[in-house]
Amino acid sequence: MPYEHRAAIDPLINVLFHVARCQPRADALAIWESALNKKLINIDILKAVAWHSDAANSLAALASALSDSGLETHFVELMRAVGVNVRQQVWIDGHPVDALIGDRLIVQLDGFAFHSNAGDRRRDIAADVRLRLLGFTVLRFDYQQVLFQPKWVQESIRIAMAQGLHLAA
């Protein structure tokens, strides 16, 4: 079925098509992954659409429902750009971590919505302590750092990996 006919059937597919063509890749991927995470669309549907757009085809191949926020999507894209493999939402110590690099390097990403009060901050500090006592290295980045200091975030991860902090003992 030609794209124009599908757009009439599913307005969200139409929106995602235009997002893919008009937004920077990381922003577009964050929007696509948000739609997946919120269960507004199924990954199998995204992959089955004949997008007729290189940008949309690329996003369909990359998108997953694992990112809990656009911040997580942006971080994964930063790591992908420097060849670092990231596993998302890995359960460790009874809780999912935002990102795991290798066996031992955990990256937690702090968006304002979930880290806006002292109780949230104390909970995160306690989780970091538990993870450290289990032998993990925890690096924590916030929205400002990931979106506006991407080279610094990439370099920090590269230095941690150069020190072997991602490797099991």
Backbone hydrogen bonds in HBPLUS format (Angstrom, degrees):
<---DONOR---> <-ACCEPTOR-->    atom                        ^
c    i                          cat <-CA-CA->   ^        H-A-AA   ^      H-
h    n   atom  resd res      DA  || num        DHA   H-A  angle D-A-AA Bond
n    s   type  num  typ     dist DA aas  dist angle  dist       angle   num
A0005-HIS N   A0002-PRO O   3.11 MM   3  5.68 132.3  2.35 114.1 124.9     1
A0006-ARG N   A0002-PRO O   3.37 MM   4  6.75 156.0  2.43 150.5 157.4     2
A0007-ALA N   A0003-TYR O   2.97 MM   4  6.23 153.6  2.04 157.5 165.3     3
A0009-ILE N   A0006-ARG O   2.88 MM   3  4.99 126.0  2.17  99.3 114.6     4
A0010-ASP N   A0006-ARG O   2.88 MM   4  6.20 155.8  1.94 159.6 166.8     5
A0013-ILE N   A0010-ASP O   3.13 MM   3  5.54 126.4  2.43 108.8 120.9     6
A0014-ASN N   A0010-ASP O   3.40 MM   4  6.81 154.7  2.47 147.1 154.0     7
A0015-VAL N   A0011-PRO O   2.93 MM   4  6.29 157.8  1.98 152.6 158.3     8
A0016-LEU N   A0012-LEU O   2.86 MM   4  6.11 168.5  1.87 155.6 158.3     9
A0017-PHE N   A0013-ILE O   2.91 MM   4  6.06 153.2  1.98 146.4 153.8    10
A0018-HIS N   A0014-ASN O   3.12 MM   4  6.44 161.6  2.16 151.0 154.5    11
A0019-VAL N   A0015-VAL O   2.85 MM   4  6.10 156.0  1.91 154.7 162.6    12
A0020-ALA N   A0016-LEU O   2.94 MM   4  6.07 160.5  1.98 147.2 151.9    13
A0021-ARG N   A0017-PHE O   3.21 MM   4  6.50 147.2  2.32 140.8 149.3    14
A0022-CYS N   A0018-HIS O   2.89 MM   4  5.93 140.5  2.05 147.2 157.5    15
A0023-GLN N   A0019-VAL O   2.98 MM   4  5.48 156.6  2.04 150.3 150.8    16
A0028-ALA N   A0024-PRO O   2.86 MM   4  6.05 166.2  1.88 164.8 169.5    17
A0029-LEU N   A0025-ARG O   2.81 MM   4  5.98 163.5  1.84 157.0 161.7    18
A0030-ALA N   A0026-ALA O   2.97 MM   4  6.13 152.6  2.05 141.2 148.7    19
A0031-ILE N   A0027-ASP O   3.08 MM   4  6.39 151.6  2.17 146.1 153.1    20
A0032-TRP N   A0028-ALA O   2.92 MM   4  6.24 165.2  1.94 156.0 159.9    21
A0033-GLU N   A0029-LEU O   2.79 MM   4  5.95 167.2  1.81 154.9 158.7    22
A0034-SER N   A0030-ALA O   2.92 MM   4  5.99 141.7  2.07 136.9 147.4    23
A0035-ALA N   A0031-ILE O   3.06 MM   4  6.35 156.5  2.11 149.3 154.6    24
A0036-LEU N   A0032-TRP O   3.05 MM   4  6.43 150.8  2.14 145.3 153.7    25
A0037-ASN N   A0033-GLU O   2.77 MM   4  5.93 166.3  1.79 149.6 153.6    26
A0038-LYS N   A0034-SER O   2.88 MM   4  5.98 154.8  1.95 149.0 155.2    27
A0040-LEU N   A0035-ALA O   2.86 MM   5  5.16 156.0  1.92 166.3 165.8    28
A0039-LYS N   A0036-LEU O   2.93 MM   3  4.95 155.1  1.99 105.8 112.3    29
A0045-ILE N   A0042-ASN O   3.04 MM   3  5.36 128.0  2.32 104.5 117.6    30
A0046-LEU N   A0042-ASN O   3.15 MM   4  6.59 160.0  2.19 152.8 158.1    31
A0047-LYS N   A0043-ILE O   3.00 MM   4  6.24 159.8  2.04 153.2 158.1    32
A0048-ALA N   A0044-ASP O   3.05 MM   4  6.09 134.2  2.27 133.8 145.3    33
A0048-ALA N   A0045-ILE O   3.11 MM   3  5.05 128.4  2.38  95.1 109.1    34
A0049-VAL N   A0045-ILE O   3.17 MM   4  6.33 134.5  2.39 151.9 160.8    35
A0057-ASN N   A0053-SER O   2.88 MM   4  6.07 164.6  1.90 156.3 161.1    36
A0058-SER N   A0054-ASP O   2.92 MM   4  6.04 156.2  1.98 147.1 153.3    37
A0059-LEU N   A0055-ALA O   3.03 MM   4  6.31 158.4  2.08 147.7 153.3    38
A0060-ALA N   A0056-ALA O   2.88 MM   4  6.08 158.6  1.93 151.7 157.8    39
A0061-ALA N   A0057-ASN O   3.11 MM   4  6.32 145.2  2.23 141.2 149.6    40
A0062-LEU N   A0058-SER O   3.15 MM   4  6.40 139.8  2.32 141.2 152.0    41
A0062-LEU N   A0059-LEU O   3.11 MM   3  5.06 125.0  2.42  94.6 108.8    42
A0063-ALA N   A0059-LEU O   2.82 MM   4  5.69 163.2  1.84 162.6 164.7    43
A0073-THR N   A0069-SER O   3.27 MM   4  6.69 157.1  2.32 144.9 150.9    44
A0074-HIS N   A0070-GLY O   2.90 MM   4  6.15 162.8  1.93 153.0 157.3    45
A0075-PHE N   A0071-LEU O   2.98 MM   4  6.23 155.4  2.04 146.9 153.6    46
A0076-VAL N   A0072-GLU O   2.99 MM   4  6.24 168.0  2.00 154.9 157.3    47
A0077-GLU N   A0073-THR O   2.96 MM   4  6.20 158.6  2.00 152.1 158.4    48
A0078-LEU N   A0074-HIS O   2.92 MM   4  6.19 151.8  2.00 146.6 154.4    49
A0079-MET N   A0075-PHE O   2.99 MM   4  6.34 157.2  2.05 153.8 159.5    50
A0080-ARG N   A0076-VAL O   2.81 MM   4  6.03 157.1  1.86 149.7 157.0    51
A0081-ALA N   A0077-GLU O   2.98 MM   4  6.14 149.8  2.08 145.4 152.3    52
A0082-VAL N   A0079-MET O   3.07 MM   3  5.36 143.4  2.21 104.6 114.8    53
A0084-VAL N   A0079-MET O   2.88 MM   5  4.96 167.1  1.90 144.3 140.2    54
A0083-GLY N   A0080-ARG O   3.14 MM   3  5.00 166.5  2.16 105.3 107.8    55
A0087-ARG N   A0100-LEU O   2.98 MM  13  5.14 168.3  2.00 146.9 150.7    56
A0100-LEU N   A0087-ARG O   2.78 MM  13  5.14 147.4  1.89 148.6 158.6    57
A0097-VAL N   A0090-VAL O   2.88 MM   7  5.58 150.7  1.97 142.6 148.8    58
A0092-ILE N   A0095-HIS O   2.82 MM   3  5.50 163.2  1.84 157.4 152.2    59
A0095-HIS N   A0092-ILE O   3.11 MM   3  5.50 162.3  2.15 113.6 119.0    60
A0099-ALA N   A0107-VAL O   3.06 MM   8  4.99 127.7  2.34 151.0 157.5    61
A0107-VAL N   A0099-ALA O   2.86 MM   8  4.99 165.3  1.88 140.0 143.0    62
A0101-ILE N   A0105-LEU O   2.76 MM   4  5.09 169.6  1.77 156.1 159.8    63
A0105-LEU N   A0101-ILE O   3.25 MM   4  5.09 153.1  2.32 159.6 157.0    64
A0103-ASP N   A0166-HIS O   2.66 MM  63  5.59 141.7  1.80 177.9 168.1    65
A0104-ARG N   A0166-HIS O   3.08 MM  62  4.56 152.9  2.15 111.4 114.4    66
A0137-THR N   A0104-ARG O   2.94 MM  33  6.17 168.7  1.95 166.8 170.1    67
A0106-ILE N   A0137-THR O   2.79 MM  31  5.99 168.4  1.81 177.6 176.1    68
A0139-LEU N   A0106-ILE O   2.85 MM  33  6.24 164.2  1.87 161.9 165.6    69
A0108-GLN N   A0139-LEU O   2.89 MM  31  6.31 159.1  1.93 157.4 164.4    70
A0141-PHE N   A0108-GLN O   3.01 MM  33  6.48 155.8  2.07 164.2 170.1    71
A0110-ASP N   A0141-PHE O   2.82 MM  31  6.15 164.7  1.85 154.1 159.5    72
A0115-HIS N   A0112-PHE O   3.14 MM   3  5.12 157.1  2.20 106.0 113.1    73
A0121-ARG N   A0117-ASN O   3.20 MM   4  6.54 159.6  2.24 149.6 155.6    74
A0122-ARG N   A0118-ALA O   2.90 MM   4  6.15 160.4  1.94 153.0 157.5    75
A0123-ARG N   A0119-GLY O   3.00 MM   4  6.18 157.6  2.05 145.8 152.0    76
A0124-ASP N   A0120-ASP O   3.00 MM   4  6.27 157.9  2.05 149.8 155.4    77
A0125-ILE N   A0121-ARG O   2.95 MM   4  6.22 157.1  2.00 150.3 156.7    78
A0126-ALA N   A0122-ARG O   2.94 MM   4  6.15 162.7  1.97 151.5 155.9    79
A0127-ALA N   A0123-ARG O   2.97 MM   4  6.23 156.1  2.03 146.8 153.6    80
A0128-ASP N   A0124-ASP O   2.89 MM   4  6.12 159.5  1.93 149.9 155.6    81
A0129-VAL N   A0125-ILE O   2.97 MM   4  6.24 155.6  2.03 149.9 156.1    82
A0130-ARG N   A0126-ALA O   3.00 MM   4  6.31 165.8  2.02 152.3 155.4    83
A0131-LEU N   A0127-ALA O   2.94 MM   4  6.18 165.5  1.96 155.2 159.1    84
A0132-ARG N   A0128-ASP O   2.88 MM   4  6.06 157.4  1.93 148.0 154.6    85
A0133-LEU N   A0129-VAL O   2.92 MM   4  6.16 158.2  1.96 154.3 160.0    86
A0134-LEU N   A0130-ARG O   3.11 MM   4  6.37 126.1  2.41 137.3 151.3    87
A0134-LEU N   A0131-LEU O   3.08 MM   3  5.03 136.8  2.28  94.8 107.4    88
A0136-PHE N   A0131-LEU O   3.07 MM   5  5.50 163.6  2.10 146.9 143.4    89
A0135-GLY N   A0132-ARG O   2.92 MM   3  5.11 158.9  1.97 108.2 113.7    90
A0146-VAL N   A0142-ASP O   3.04 MM   4  6.33 170.5  2.05 164.1 166.2    91
A0147-LEU N   A0143-TYR O   2.96 MM   4  6.02 172.8  1.97 160.3 162.7    92
A0148-PHE N   A0144-GLN O   2.85 MM   4  5.46 149.5  1.94 139.4 148.4    93
A0149-GLN N   A0145-GLN O   2.89 MM   4  4.71 138.4  2.06 124.5 129.8    94
A0153-VAL N   A0149-GLN O   3.13 MM   4  6.47 156.8  2.18 154.1 161.1    95
A0154-GLN N   A0150-PRO O   2.90 MM   4  6.15 167.6  1.92 155.3 158.4    96
A0155-GLU N   A0151-LYS O   2.86 MM   4  6.03 161.8  1.89 148.4 153.9    97
A0156-SER N   A0152-TRP O   2.87 MM   4  6.02 153.6  1.94 145.6 152.9    98
A0157-ILE N   A0153-VAL O   3.07 MM   4  6.35 159.4  2.11 152.3 156.8    99
A0158-ARG N   A0154-GLN O   2.93 MM   4  6.20 161.4  1.97 151.4 157.1   100
A0159-ILE N   A0155-GLU O   2.89 MM   4  6.09 157.6  1.94 150.8 156.2   101
A0160-ALA N   A0156-SER O   3.00 MM   4  6.23 160.6  2.04 146.1 151.5   102
A0161-MET N   A0157-ILE O   2.92 MM   4  6.16 158.0  1.97 151.9 157.9   103
A0162-ALA N   A0158-ARG O   2.81 MM   4  6.03 151.1  1.89 145.2 154.0   104
A0163-GLN N   A0159-ILE O   3.00 MM   4  6.24 138.0  2.18 143.2 153.9   105
A0165-LEU N   A0160-ALA O   3.02 MM   5  5.49 158.3  2.07 161.4 154.5   106
A0164-GLY N   A0161-MET O   2.85 MM   3  4.87 155.4  1.91 103.8 111.3   107
A0167-LEU N   A0164-GLY O   3.12 MM   3  5.47 164.3  2.14 113.9 118.9   108
